Amino acid sequence: MAEDVELADSVSMAMLLVLETLAPTERAVFVLREVFALDYDDVAEAVGKSPAAVRQIAHRARAHVAARRPRGVVSQAETRRVLKAFQRAVETGDLQGLLDIIAPDVVVLSDGGGVKRAIPVPIVGADKLGPWLTAGLDMIGAGASLEPVQVNGYPALIFRIDGKIDGVLAALVEDSLITGLYYVRNPEKLLRVEHETGMRR
């Protein structure tokens, strides 16, 4: 059974993935308006736009977020099943097997915390994932491994290189396909995972 560990400063991966698909100004307007509940005049001043323009941007951003939100609740068992298929495909070097479980409009994010190398901008679309997936497959063949865990109560995979945690990979699953991948390499966020898995080994 997968270990249950905590990832520090976790945010909703689903919301993070959705926000990362917004244009920068849309993202700023959405967060300031919907998360911090600022009025349109204050948001307009913050982003350097007119209140009328901000209203239009906010409307567009809300529609985008609503369209990208997961349509239903996916069971943990289903997420575990898809992650197991992902792990098996990686471990056997089956690139086509990986692509078969990845949605065409997948969004991939990573967080290095400004310390570890990470994807600088979100990768959107399975057709752009080739180099990233190939690099992962090559690393598995050179002493890296994947290990199923429960992170903050949700199924995930720990990626180890020579026995040390490199990162934690979480997936957003819809209709048996991975629609989002979030790879956390930020050392500060991984401290708790490193400690907890080290204690249990």
N, C-alpha and C positions, 0 to 999 in steps of 0.2 A: 504494500500500500504506500502511496506517496506520503512523504513527510509534509506536515503543515507548518509553514514558516511565515514570518512577517517580513514584508518589504517596507522599509522606512519611507514615510512621506508619499504613500501611494495615492494616486488619483484614479478616478474612474477611467479605465482605458477606453471604454466606448466613447465617452465625451471627449477625451484627449484626441482620439483618432478623428472624430468629427471636426473638432476645432482646427486641427492641423490641415484640413482640406479647405478651410476658408482662406481667402486672400487676407494679407496682414491687416488692412484697415477694417475689413469685415469682422475679423477675429477680435480686434481691439474694441470695436463698437459693441459687438455681442457681449463680450465679457463685462465691459463697463456698464452696459445697460441691463443685461439679464442677471449677471452675478452680483455686481455692486450696486445695482438699482439707482444709478445716477440719472438725473433728468437729461433731456435731449440737449439743453443749452450747455450743460457741463461736459457732456460727451463731445459735443461739437467743438468746444474750446480745446479739449484734450487732443483731438485728432486733427484739428485745423480745418474743419469743414463747416459748412453752414448747418443750422439745425434742420432745415428742410432736407438737405443731402443726407444727414445722419439718419433721419427717419426712414428714408428710402434704403439706405445701407442696412439699417437694423431689420427692416422688413425682409430684405433679401437674405440676410444672414439667418434669421429665424426660419425662413422657408427652407434654406439649405440644410440647417441642422435637423429640422423635422423630417426632411426627405432621407437623410443619412442615418437617422437613429435606427438601432436594431428593431426589427419588426416584432419580435417576440422574445420571450425569455427562453434561452437555450439551457437545457439541463447540464449540470456538471458532468454527468455520465457521457453526454454527447460531445462536450468539449474535450473530455479525457480521451474518447475514442478517436477524435480527429487528431489530437496531439500525438497519440500513440502511432497513428498512421504517418504523421509528419516525422516522428522520431525514427520509425522503421525505414522510411524512404531515405532519410539523411544517412542513417547507419549503413544502408546497403548501397549508397551512391546512386539511388534511383531518381534522377532529375525529373523524368516524366511523371513518376509517382508523386513527387512533390507538387508539380504543376497541376496535377489532376485534382488536388484537394485545396487549391488556392483559387479564390474568386478572381474573375477578370479585373475587377475594380479594387483589388486589395490595396490597403494603405499600410506602409511599413514605416515605423518610427524607431529611433533609438535615442537613448539618453546617456551621454558620457559625463555629464556634470562639469563639462569644461576641462576635465582631467584626462579621461579616456577618449580614444577616437570613437566617433559616432557618425551616423549618417547625417550630413549637414542639413539636408532638407528632406521632407517626407518623400518616399518613393510611392508613386500612385500608379497602379496597373501591373498585372502579372507579367506583361510583356517586357517590363523594365527590370524584372527581378533576376534575370539570368546571371549576371556577374556576382551579385550578392549571394545567391544560392550556391553557385559553383564554388565560391570562396569557402562557404560553410562546409560543403562536401569535402573539399580538399583538406580542411583542418581536421575533420573527423578521421580522415585517413592518416593523419600525422599526430596522433596522440590525444585528440580532443574527444569528449564524450557528452552525451545528453542524459539527463536524469529527471524522471517525472517527480514533481513536488506539488504541494498545495501552497500557494502564496497568497496571503491575506484571504484565505478561504476559497481561492479559485485555482483550478488546474493550471500548471505552468511547467516549463522545462528549465532546469539549470544546465548551463553550458560550461563545462570544465575543460581547461587546457592543462595537461600534465597534473591533473588532480586538483588544481586550484580553480575557484569560481571565476569565470570571465564575465558572466552575465546571466540574467534571468529573462527567458522569453515567454511572454504571455500572448495569448491569441484570442481574438474575437471571432466567434463562429456563428454563421447563419446558414441554414439550409445545407448542413453538412459540409460547408466550405469555409475556409479561413478568409474572413473579410478584413481582418486587421492583425498585424503583428507588432508587438512593442518589445524592444530589446533593451533592457536596463543594464548599463555598464557603469553607471555612476557609483564610484566607490563608497560615498556616504550612504547611499540607499542600500548598498549590498552588505554593509557591515553586519546588520542583524541576521541576514541570510547566512553569511559566512560563519557567524558565531553559533547560530542554532544548528546548522547542519554539521558543524565541527563537533559540537557537543554530542550529537547523536551517532557519530561514526564510530 
